[in-house]
């Protein structure tokens, strides 16, 4: 078959190969084409094409175009095996979407990926939302006025909807703001029912999670203070129902339940039927705690298997993932399967899920920074698709400047499902364990250097990509110091100092993929095996931090590798000199949208996909 990297060539060769000429001894030539092939054979052909080729095939003629929007089998196998972030409307199994939805998702993904993989990803559209954001109506204005906060306080924690039309912000005072990112970027709602009392926000934990069931509805859980029977306030969490109204740009928030907890949660997350809570324990790390499971239909706690104290927790429809620290300071990733939705729980197990299957992965952490694993921060990057296999990317970073370690592991969802169903159906035999242990291979361990580079890194939700900014000191007229600036006139740029580039520093935005980072085997060879932390001394700082001169780093340096592989993104002119003002990044892979949030509160929404 033709080169899989060329979709048009592959389909053209495929078209020619199914027309047979008469051979020696044949009296009749048999001729066929894609229009006359049985559907089963066409689907078998589809299973051998990559996504670009499959999209091309769907555009060959009317009959194939009709088939692509009427039969899910046209897309299922290739979409599942692509390893890409598929832009479907919500996180559920791919085979549950209609053929038309899958066709639209495939076309959008090919468009987005072709741009992001280009040498210079081009800006397709952009929007600036200036602080302070405009309230959507008078009621929202009153709530916003009585909860005045600085931009960095108000935008303390955030999440952006997959289609990049809505953003959720929770402030340091535990005030929720929902912003509609379309048009003028108006505030859609302000929820201050659980606002921390003045002067107490430094002692209160701001923790929350949102489960968007579809494009316009979701459930949210957030920390709060509840009135106890004795009149005193106790820590707890509140469950909120959220409805988004794109036609008006407003959002509706309604409290639907609450639950007291033994302490203020460090992490909250929501699965299909459960709320996961991490309550801090007597650990040296303030964010490490014990995991509890609460059934959100009746707010009752449910027992689960004993797990390591968790430093990070994420939940999905069929499982949840915890990064925990063992008593001997090892870092483990534990995946816990949740009860299948199609099988009822036995009456005697309704209050206990201690039998749940657990797959534990030991991370190959090395070097002095891991002697105290409780001193690390963590991010789990994974997208649920319902497929039997899926990648999990865990990003670990010491709390001081150093390196960020990235681990990729393959999850076996089928094994979790089988273990749970065997238990619930009574098919398990005596001594059969639902617990399994694995060791992550060093080949899946990548290193991202941070000391000396002065950059802020933000991984995408899938963990496969990251964006980061960098300042280039020196001559602003030097070719390597010039940012890629878009000349698009989608929105007017006001003249003035706000849009003039500084003569001493320039904002540059980069895109990288983790496969291009240095593997641990290469770094170990360079540094003698144990020392992974970058030297933060002045000697290291004096190195030229310049992609054009990356060879000046020692051979095999993680910094040299990532600088050579990074792609400079095209950005709007008004954003070109805001390096010192950058507060946070977000990548919304679903729509090819990047969000740059400045300390001033201004948001720049950069679209590298369809807009």
RANOR-V702691 format. One record per pair of residues at least 24 apart in sequence whose C-alpha atoms are under 10 Angstrom apart, sorted by the first residue. I is the first residue (numbers start at 0). J is the second residue. If there is no record, write none. Layout:
BEGIN
[[I,J] [I,J]]
END
This chain:
BEGIN
[[0,47] [0,48] [3,47] [3,48] [3,49] [3,50] [3,51] [3,52] [4,48] [4,49] [4,50] [4,51] [4,52] [5,49] [5,51] [5,52] [5,55] [6,48] [6,49] [6,50] [6,51] [6,52] [6,53] [6,54] [6,55] [6,56] [7,51] [7,52] [7,53] [7,54] [7,55] [7,56] [7,59] [8,52] [8,55] [9,48] [9,49] [9,51] [9,52] [9,53] [9,55] [9,56] [10,48] [10,52] [10,53] [10,55] [10,56] [10,59] [11,52] [11,55] [11,56] [11,59] [13,44] [13,56] [14,56] [14,59] [33,59] [33,60] [33,62] [33,63] [34,60] [34,61] [34,62] [34,63] [35,62] [38,63] [38,66] [38,70] [38,72] [38,73] [39,72] [39,73] [41,66] [41,72] [41,73] [42,66] [42,70] [42,71] [42,72] [42,73] [42,74] [42,75] [42,76] [43,72] [43,73] [43,76] [44,73] [45,72] [45,73] [45,74] [45,75] [45,76] [45,77] [46,72] [46,73] [46,74] [46,75] [46,76] [46,77] [46,78] [46,80] [47,76] [47,77] [48,76] [48,77] [49,76] [49,77] [49,78] [49,80] [49,81] [50,74] [50,76] [50,77] [50,78] [50,80] [50,81] [50,83] [50,105] [50,106] [50,108] [50,109] [51,77] [51,105] [51,106] [51,108] [51,109] [51,110] [51,112] [51,113] [52,77] [52,109] [53,77] [53,78] [53,105] [53,106] [54,102] [54,103] [54,105] [54,106] [54,109] [55,106] [57,102] [57,106] [64,102] [65,99] [66,98] [66,99] [67,98] [67,99] [67,101] [67,102] [67,103] [68,97] [68,98] [68,99] [68,100] [68,101] [68,102] [68,103] [69,97] [69,98] [69,99] [69,102] [70,97] [70,98] [70,99] [70,101] [70,102] [71,95] [71,96] [71,97] [71,98] [71,99] [71,100] [71,101] [71,102] [72,98] [73,98] [73,101] [73,102] [74,98] [74,101] [74,102] [74,104] [74,105] [75,101] [77,105] [78,102] [78,104] [78,105] [78,108] [79,384] [79,385] [79,386] [79,387] [79,388] [79,389] [80,386] [80,388] [80,389] [82,389] [82,390] [82,461] [82,463] [83,108] [83,109] [83,112] [83,382] [83,461] [83,463] [83,588] [83,589] [84,108] [84,112] [84,382] [84,383] [84,384] [84,460] [84,461] [84,463] [84,587] [84,588] [84,589] [84,590] [84,591] [85,109] [85,382] [85,384] [85,588] [85,589] [85,590] [86,111] [86,161] [86,162] [86,588] [86,589] [86,590] [86,591] [87,161] [87,162] [87,213] [87,214] [87,384] [87,589] [87,590] [88,161] [88,162] [88,211] [88,212] [88,213] [88,214] [88,215] [88,589] [89,161] [89,210] [89,211] [89,212] [89,213] [89,214] [89,383] [89,384] [90,210] [90,211] [90,212] [90,213] [90,315] [90,316] [90,382] [90,383] [90,384] [90,385] [91,212] [91,213] [91,315] [91,316] [91,317] [91,382] [91,383] [91,384] [91,385] [91,386] [92,316] [92,383] [92,384] [92,385] [92,386] [93,383] [93,384] [93,385] [93,386] [94,384] [94,385] [94,386] [95,385] [104,589] [104,590] [107,589] [107,590] [107,591] [107,608] [107,609] [108,588] [108,589] [108,590] [108,591] [108,608] [108,609] [109,608] [110,591] [110,607] [110,608] [110,609] [111,588] [111,589] [111,590] [111,591] [111,592] [111,606] [111,607] [111,608] [111,609] [112,588] [112,591] [112,607] [112,608] [113,608] [114,591] [114,607] [114,608] [115,510] [115,511] [115,566] [115,568] [115,588] [115,591] [115,607] [115,608] [116,510] [116,511] [116,512] [116,566] [117,566] [117,568] [118,564] [118,565] [118,566] [118,567] [118,568] [119,483] [119,509] [119,510] [119,565] [119,566] [119,567] [119,568] [119,569] [120,483] [120,509] [120,510] [120,566] [120,567] [120,568] [120,569] [120,570] [120,607] [120,608] [121,483] [121,484] [121,485] [121,567] [121,568] [121,569] [121,570] [121,606] [121,607] [121,608] [122,483] [122,484] [122,485] [122,486] [122,487] [122,568] [122,569] [122,570] [122,571] [122,592] [122,605] [122,606] [122,607] [122,608] [123,485] [123,487] [123,489] [123,569] [123,570] [123,591] [123,592] [123,605] [123,606] [123,607] [123,608] [123,609] [123,610] [124,485] [124,487] [124,488] [124,489] [124,490] [124,570] [124,571] [124,592] [124,604] [124,605] [124,606] [124,607] [124,608] [124,609] [124,610] [125,485] [125,487] [125,488] [125,489] [125,490] [125,570] [125,571] [125,592] [125,593] [125,594] [125,603] [125,604] [125,605] [125,606] [125,607] [125,610] [126,180] [126,181] [126,182] [126,183] [126,184] [126,489] [126,490] [126,491] [126,571] [126,594] [126,602] [126,603] [126,604] [126,605] [126,606] [127,180] [127,182] [127,183] [127,184] [127,490] [127,492] [127,571] [127,573] [127,574] [127,594] [127,595] [127,601] [127,602] [127,603] [127,604] [127,605] [128,180] [128,181] [128,182] [128,183] [128,184] [128,185] [128,596] [128,600] [128,601] [128,602] [128,603] [128,604] [129,183] [129,184] [129,597] [129,599] [129,600] [129,601] [129,602] [129,603] [130,184] [130,597] [130,598] [130,599] [130,600] [130,601] [130,602] [131,185] [131,186] [131,599] [131,600] [131,601] [132,178] [132,179] [132,183] [132,184] [132,185] [132,186] [132,600] [132,601] [132,602] [133,178] [133,183] [133,184] [133,185] [133,186] [133,187] [134,178] [134,184] [134,185] [134,186] [134,187] [134,188] [134,189] [134,249] [135,178] [135,179] [135,184] [135,185] [135,186] [135,187] [135,188] [135,247] [135,248] [135,249] [135,250] [136,185] [136,186] [136,187] [136,188] [136,249] [138,188] [138,189] [139,176] [139,186] [139,187] [139,188] [139,189] [139,190] [139,249] [140,186] [140,187] [140,188] [140,189] [141,189] [142,188] [142,189] [142,190] [142,191] [143,174] [143,176] [143,186] [143,188] [143,189] [143,190] [143,191] [145,191] [146,170] [146,172] [146,174] [146,189] [146,190] [146,191] [146,194] [148,172] [148,174] [149,598] [149,599] [149,600] [150,596] [150,597] [150,598] [150,599] [150,600] [150,601] [151,582] [151,596] [151,597] [151,598] [151,599] [151,600] [152,598] [152,600] [153,600] [154,582] [154,583] [154,596] [154,597] [154,598] [154,600] [155,205] [155,582] [155,583] [156,205] [156,206] [156,207] [156,583] [157,207] [157,208] [157,583] [157,585] [158,208] [158,209] [158,585] [158,587] [159,585] [159,586] [159,587] [159,592] [159,593] [159,594] [160,209] [160,211] [160,214] [160,215] [160,587] [160,589] [160,590] [161,211] [161,213] [161,214] [161,586] [161,587] [161,588] [161,589] [161,590] [161,591] [161,592] [162,214] [162,587] [162,588] [162,589] [162,590] [162,591] [162,592] [162,610] [163,586] [163,587] [163,588] [163,589] [163,590] [163,591] [163,592] [163,593] [163,594] [163,604] [163,606] [164,214] [164,245] [164,248] [165,214] [165,215] [165,243] [165,245] [165,248] [165,250] [167,208] [167,209] [169,205] [169,206] [169,207] [169,221] [170,194] [170,195] [170,200] [170,205] [171,195] [171,200] [171,201] [171,203] [171,204] [171,205] [171,206] [172,196] [172,197] [172,198] [172,199] [172,200] [172,201] [172,203] [172,204] [172,205] [173,200] [173,203] [173,204] [173,205] [173,206] [173,207] [173,221] [173,222] [173,223] [174,205] [175,207] [175,221] [176,250] [177,241] [177,243] [177,248] [177,249] [177,250] [177,251] [177,252] [178,248] [178,249] [178,250] [179,243] [179,244] [179,245] [179,247] [179,248] [179,249] [179,250] [180,248] [180,602] [180,604] [181,245] [181,248] [181,604] [182,248] [184,248] [184,602] [185,248] [185,249] [186,248] [186,249] [186,250] [187,243] [187,244] [187,245] [187,247] [187,248] [187,249] [187,250] [187,251] [188,243] [188,248] [188,249] [188,250] [188,251] [188,252] [189,250] [189,251] [189,252] [190,251] [190,252] [190,253] [192,223] [192,224] [192,254] [193,221] [193,222] [193,223] [193,224] [193,225] [193,236] [193,237] [194,222] [194,223] [194,224] [195,223] [195,224] [202,263] [203,234] [203,263] [203,264] [204,234] [204,262] [204,263] [204,264] [204,265] [204,266] [205,263] [205,264] [205,265] [205,266] [205,267] [206,236] [206,263] [206,264] [206,265] [206,266] [206,267] [206,268] [206,276] [207,236] [207,237] [207,238] [207,264] [207,265] [207,266] [207,267] [207,268] [207,269] [208,238] [208,266] [208,267] [208,268] [208,269] [208,274] [208,313] [208,314] [209,238] [209,239] [209,240] [209,241] [209,267] [209,268] [209,269] [209,270] [210,240] [210,241] [210,268] [210,269] [210,270] [210,271] [210,314] [210,315] [211,241] [211,242] [212,271] [213,242] [214,242] [214,243] [214,244] [214,245] [215,241] [215,242] [215,243] [215,244] [215,245] [215,250] [216,240] [216,241] [216,242] [216,243] [216,244] [216,250] [216,251] [217,241] [217,242] [217,243] [217,252] [218,242] [218,252] [218,253] [218,254] [218,255] [218,269] [219,252] [219,253] [219,254] [219,255] [219,267] [219,268] [219,269] [220,254] [220,256] [220,257] [220,267] [220,268] [220,269] [220,274] [220,275] [220,295] [221,257] [221,264] [221,266] [221,267] [221,268] [222,257] [222,258] [222,259] [222,260] [222,263] [222,264] [222,265] [222,266] [222,267] [223,257] [223,258] [223,259] [223,260] [223,263] [223,264] [224,257] [224,258] [224,259] [224,260] [224,263] [225,257] [225,258] [225,259] [225,260] [226,259] [227,259] [232,259] [233,258] [233,259] [233,260] [233,261] [233,262] [233,263] [234,258] [234,259] [234,260] [234,261] [234,262] [234,263] [234,264] [235,259] [235,260] [235,261] [235,262] [235,263] [235,264] [235,276] [236,260] [236,263] [236,264] [236,267] [236,274] [236,276] [238,269] [238,274] [238,295] [238,298] [255,295] [255,296] [256,295] [256,296] [256,297] [256,298] [257,295] [257,297] [257,298] [258,293] [258,295] [258,297] [258,298] [258,299] [258,300] [259,298] [260,291] [264,288] [264,289] [264,290] [265,289] [265,309] [265,310] [265,311] [265,312] [266,290] [266,309] [266,310] [266,311] [266,312] [266,313] [267,291] [267,311] [267,312] [267,313] [267,314] [268,292] [268,312] [268,313] [268,314] [268,315] [268,319] [269,293] [269,294] [269,295] [269,313] [269,314] [269,315] [269,316] [269,319] [270,294] [270,295] [270,313] [270,314] [270,315] [270,316] [270,317] [270,318] [270,319] [270,337] [271,295] [271,314] [271,315] [271,316] [271,317] [271,318] [271,337] [271,340] [272,296] [272,315] [272,316] [272,317] [272,337] [272,338] [272,340] [273,297] [273,298] [273,299] [273,300] [273,301] [273,314] [273,315] [273,316] [273,337] [274,298] [274,299] [274,300] [274,314] [275,300] [275,312] [275,313] [275,314] [275,319] [276,312] [277,308] [277,309] [277,310] [277,311] [277,312] [278,308] [278,309] [279,308] [279,309] [279,310] [280,308] [280,309] [282,308] [282,373] [283,371] [283,373] [283,374] [284,310] [284,371] [284,372] [284,373] [284,374] [284,375] [284,376] [285,310] [285,373] [285,374] [286,310] [286,311] [286,373] [286,374] [286,375] [286,376] [287,311] [287,322] [287,323] [287,324] [287,373] [288,323] [288,324] [289,323] [290,321] [292,351] [292,352] [294,350] [299,350] [300,350] [300,351] [301,348] [301,349] [301,350] [301,351] [301,352] [301,353] [302,348] [302,349] [302,350] [302,351] [302,352] [302,353] [302,354] [302,355] [303,335] [303,337] [303,350] [303,351] [303,352] [303,353] [303,354] [303,355] [303,356] [304,335] [304,351] [304,352] [304,353] [304,354] [304,355] [304,356] [304,357] [304,434] [305,353] [305,357] [306,331] [306,333] [306,334] [306,335] [306,357] [306,359] [307,331] [307,332] [307,333] [307,359] [309,333] [310,372] [310,373] [310,375] [310,376] [310,377] [310,378] [311,376] [311,377] [311,378] [311,379] [311,393] [312,377] [312,378] [312,379] [313,378] [313,379] [313,380] [313,381] [314,383] [315,381] [315,382] [315,383] [315,384] [315,385] [316,340] [316,383] [316,384] [316,385] [317,383] [317,385] [317,412] [317,415] [317,416] [318,355] [318,356] [318,357] [318,383] [318,412] [318,415] [318,416] [319,357] [320,357] [320,358] [320,359] [320,379] [320,381] [320,391] [321,359] [321,379] [322,359] [322,360] [322,361] [322,362] [322,377] [322,378] [322,379] [322,393] [322,395] [323,359] [323,361] [323,372] [323,373] [324,371] [324,372] [324,373] [325,372] [325,373] [327,370] [327,371] [327,372] [328,369] [328,370] [328,371] [328,372] [328,373] [329,361] [329,362] [329,363] [329,364] [329,369] [329,370] [329,371] [329,372] [329,373] [330,360] [330,361] [330,362] [330,363] [330,364] [330,369] [330,372] [330,373] [330,395] [331,358] [331,359] [331,360] [331,361] [331,362] [331,363] [331,364] [331,436] [331,437] [331,438] [331,439] [332,358] [332,359] [332,360] [332,361] [332,362] [332,379] [332,391] [332,393] [332,408] [332,437] [332,438] [332,439] [333,357] [333,358] [333,359] [333,360] [333,361] [333,435] [333,436] [333,437] [334,358] [334,359] [334,360] [334,410] [334,411] [334,412] [334,415] [334,435] [335,359] [335,412] [335,415] [335,434] [336,412] [336,414] [336,415] [336,416] [336,417] [336,418] [336,419] [336,433] [337,415] [337,416] [337,419] [338,415] [338,416] [338,419] [338,420] [338,423] [339,415] [339,416] [339,417] [339,419] [339,420] [339,423] [341,420] [342,419] [342,420] [342,423] [342,424] [343,423] [343,424] [344,423] [344,424] [345,423] [345,424] [348,423] [354,418] [354,419] [354,422] [354,423] [354,432] [354,433] [354,434] [355,415] [355,418] [355,419] [355,422] [355,423] [355,433] [355,434] [356,414] [356,415] [356,416] [356,417] [356,418] [356,419] [356,422] [356,432] [356,433] [356,434] [356,435] [357,415] [357,418] [357,419] [357,432] [357,433] [357,434] [357,435] [357,436] [358,410] [358,411] [358,412] [358,414] [358,415] [358,433] [358,434] [358,435] [358,436] [358,437] [359,434] [359,435] [359,436] [359,437] [359,438] [359,439] [360,408] [360,409] [360,410] [360,435] [360,436] [360,437] [360,438] [360,439] [360,440] [361,436] [361,437] [361,438] [361,439] [361,440] [362,393] [362,406] [362,407] [362,408] [362,437] [362,438] [362,439] [362,440] [362,441] [362,443] [362,444] [363,406] [363,438] [363,439] [363,440] [363,441] [363,443] [363,444] [363,519] [364,395] [364,404] [364,406] [364,439] [364,441] [364,444] [364,531] [365,519] [365,523] [365,528] [365,529] [365,530] [365,531] [366,523] [366,528] [366,529] [366,530] [366,531] [366,532] [367,529] [367,530] [367,531] [367,532] [368,396] [368,397] [368,398] [368,399] [368,401] [368,402] [368,529] [368,530] [368,531] [368,532] [369,396] [369,397] [369,531] [369,532] [371,397] [372,396] [372,397] [373,397] [373,398] [374,398] [374,399] [375,399] [375,403] [376,403] [377,403] [377,404] [377,405] [378,405] [378,457] [378,458] [378,460] [378,462] [379,405] [379,406] [379,458] [379,460] [379,461] [379,462] [380,407] [380,458] [380,459] [380,460] [380,461] [380,462] [380,463] [381,459] [381,460] [381,461] [381,462] [381,463] [382,460] [382,461] [382,462] [383,461] [385,412] [385,413] [386,411] [386,412] [386,413] [387,411] [387,412] [387,413] [387,414] [387,415] [387,416] [388,412] [388,413] [388,414] [390,461] [390,462] [390,463] [391,461] [391,462] [391,463] [392,443] [392,444] [392,458] [392,460] [392,461] [392,462] [392,463] [392,513] [393,444] [393,462] [394,445] [394,446] [394,447] [394,458] [394,462] [395,446] [396,447] [396,449] [397,532] [399,450] [400,448] [400,449] [400,450] [400,451] [400,453] [400,532] [400,533] [400,534] [400,535] [401,447] [401,448] [401,449] [401,450] [401,451] [401,531] [401,532] [401,533] [401,534] [401,535] [402,446] [402,447] [402,448] [402,449] [402,450] [402,531] [402,532] [402,533] [402,534] [402,557] [403,445] [403,446] [403,447] [403,448] [403,449] [403,450] [403,456] [403,531] [403,532] [404,444] [404,445] [404,446] [404,447] [404,448] [404,518] [404,519] [404,531] [405,443] [405,444] [405,445] [405,446] [405,447] [405,462] [405,463] [405,513] [405,516] [405,518] [405,519] [406,439] [406,440] [406,441] [406,442] [406,443] [406,444] [406,445] [406,446] [406,462] [406,513] [407,439] [407,440] [407,441] [407,442] [407,443] [407,444] [407,445] [407,462] [407,463] [407,513] [408,437] [408,438] [408,439] [408,440] [408,443] [408,444] [409,439] [409,443] [441,518] [441,519] [441,520] [442,518] [442,519] [442,520] [442,521] [443,514] [443,518] [443,519] [443,520] [444,513] [444,516] [444,517] [444,518] [444,519] [444,520] [445,513] [445,514] [445,515] [445,516] [445,517] [445,518] [445,519] [445,520] [445,521] [445,522] [445,557] [446,513] [446,516] [446,517] [446,518] [446,519] [446,520] [446,521] [446,522] [446,531] [446,532] [446,557] [446,558] [446,561] [447,513] [447,516] [447,517] [447,518] [447,519] [447,533] [447,557] [447,558] [447,560] [447,561] [448,516] [448,517] [448,531] [448,532] [448,533] [448,556] [448,557] [448,558] [448,559] [448,560] [448,561] [449,532] [449,533] [449,535] [449,557] [449,558] [450,532] [450,533] [450,534] [450,535] [450,536] [450,539] [450,540] [450,558] [451,533] [451,534] [451,535] [451,536] [451,537] [451,538] [451,539] [451,540] [451,541] [451,542] [451,543] [451,544] [451,558] [452,539] [452,540] [452,542] [452,543] [452,544] [452,545] [452,558] [452,562] [453,540] [453,544] [454,508] [454,578] [455,581] [455,582] [455,583] [455,584] [456,509] [456,510] [456,511] [456,583] [456,584] [456,585] [457,510] [457,583] [457,584] [457,585] [457,586] [458,510] [458,511] [458,512] [458,513] [458,584] [458,585] [458,586] [459,512] [459,584] [459,585] [459,586] [459,587] [459,588] [459,593] [460,585] [460,586] [460,587] [460,588] [460,589] [461,586] [461,587] [461,588] [462,512] [462,513] [463,511] [463,512] [463,513] [463,514] [463,588] [464,510] [464,511] [464,512] [464,513] [464,514] [464,515] [464,586] [464,588] [465,509] [465,510] [465,511] [465,512] [465,513] [465,565] [465,584] [465,585] [465,586] [466,508] [466,509] [466,510] [466,511] [466,512] [466,565] [466,566] [466,567] [466,568] [466,584] [466,585] [466,586] [466,593] [467,507] [467,508] [467,509] [467,510] [467,511] [467,565] [467,567] [467,583] [467,584] [468,505] [468,506] [468,507] [468,508] [468,509] [468,510] [468,567] [468,568] [468,578] [468,581] [468,584] [469,504] [469,505] [469,506] [469,507] [469,508] [469,509] [469,544] [469,545] [469,578] [469,579] [470,503] [470,504] [470,505] [470,506] [470,507] [470,508] [470,544] [470,545] [470,576] [470,577] [470,578] [470,579] [471,503] [471,504] [471,505] [471,506] [471,507] [471,544] [471,545] [471,578] [472,502] [472,503] [472,504] [472,505] [472,543] [472,544] [472,545] [473,502] [473,503] [473,504] [473,505] [474,502] [474,503] [474,504] [474,505] [475,500] [475,501] [475,502] [475,503] [475,504] [475,505] [476,502] [478,547] [479,545] [479,546] [479,547] [479,548] [480,504] [480,505] [480,506] [480,507] [480,545] [480,546] [480,547] [481,505] [481,506] [481,507] [481,575] [482,506] [482,507] [482,508] [482,567] [482,568] [482,569] [482,570] [482,571] [482,572] [482,574] [482,575] [482,576] [483,507] [483,508] [483,567] [483,568] [483,569] [483,570] [483,571] [483,572] [483,575] [484,568] [484,569] [484,570] [484,571] [484,572] [484,573] [484,574] [484,575] [485,568] [485,569] [485,570] [485,571] [485,572] [485,573] [485,575] [486,569] [486,570] [486,571] [486,572] [487,570] [487,571] [487,572] [488,571] [490,571] [491,573] [492,571] [492,572] [492,573] [493,573] [494,573] [495,573] [496,573] [497,573] [497,574] [497,575] [497,576] [497,577] [498,571] [498,572] [498,573] [498,574] [498,575] [498,576] [498,577] [499,572] [499,573] [499,574] [499,575] [499,576] [499,577] [500,572] [500,573] [500,574] [500,575] [500,576] [500,577] [501,575] [501,576] [501,577] [501,578] [502,576] [503,576] [504,575] [504,576] [504,577] [504,578] [504,579] [505,574] [505,575] [505,576] [505,577] [505,578] [505,579] [506,570] [506,574] [506,575] [506,576] [506,577] [506,578] [506,579] [506,580] [506,581] [507,567] [507,568] [507,569] [507,570] [507,574] [507,575] [507,576] [507,577] [507,578] [508,565] [508,566] [508,567] [508,568] [508,569] [508,570] [508,574] [508,575] [508,578] [508,595] [509,562] [509,564] [509,565] [509,566] [509,567] [509,568] [509,569] [510,564] [510,565] [510,566] [510,567] [510,568] [511,561] [511,562] [511,563] [511,564] [511,565] [511,566] [511,567] [512,561] [512,564] [512,565] [512,566] [513,561] [513,564] [514,561] [514,564] [515,557] [515,560] [515,561] [515,562] [515,563] [515,564] [515,565] [516,556] [516,557] [516,558] [516,559] [516,560] [516,561] [516,562] [516,563] [516,564] [516,565] [517,555] [517,556] [517,557] [517,558] [517,559] [517,560] [517,561] [518,555] [518,557] [518,560] [519,557] [521,554] [521,555] [521,556] [521,557] [522,554] [522,555] [522,556] [522,557] [523,555] [524,555] [525,553] [525,554] [525,555] [525,556] [525,557] [526,555] [526,556] [533,557] [533,558] [568,607] [569,605] [569,607] [570,603] [570,605] [570,606] [570,607] [571,603] [571,604] [571,605] [573,603] [574,603]]
END
